Amino acid sequence: MEEDIAGYADLRAWIMQLSGVSETPHRFGGTEFQVDGVEFMHSHGPSWFDIRLSKEDQASVLKSGEALPHRFAPQAGWVSMRVSKSSDLAIAQRIIQLAYENAQKNLEEIRTRRAMSETQA
C-alpha cells in the first residue's frame, strides 16, 4: 500500500509538471486533471485512473490490454486503468501523455473554431 501512495505521488508530480496542467476536485469524486481548462483524466484514489484519448489511441491501448473500456463513456474515448505495481507507472505515463497531447490538440481546434466564428459574426 505504501508503494501505491508513493507511486501515485510520483505520477501526480509528473502530471503536474506538464505545461498548463491544473488539478481540481472531480465532480464524481477523486481528482481531475486539466490542461488549460480541458479535462484529460481523473483519478479515483491512488491507483484507478480514467483517461480520455483519441479514438485511435483508445483502440490501441484497449487492443494491447494496457487499459480497460470506461464503464460510462467509452464512446467519447475514455479508458480506465489500474496501477497496481510500480511497473505499471511507465505505462500510465505513456497513456497519460497521449491524453495530454489529445487535449492540447482539441483545445487548439476549439480555439480555431471560436476565432473563425468571431470573424464571421
Secondary structure, 3 states (H helix, E strand, C coil): CHHHHHHHHHHHHHHHCCCCEEEEECCCCCEEEEECCEEEEEEECCCEEEEECCHHHHHHHHHHCCCEECCCCHHHCEEEEECCCCCHHHHHHHHHHHHHHHHHHHHHHHHHHHHHHHHHC
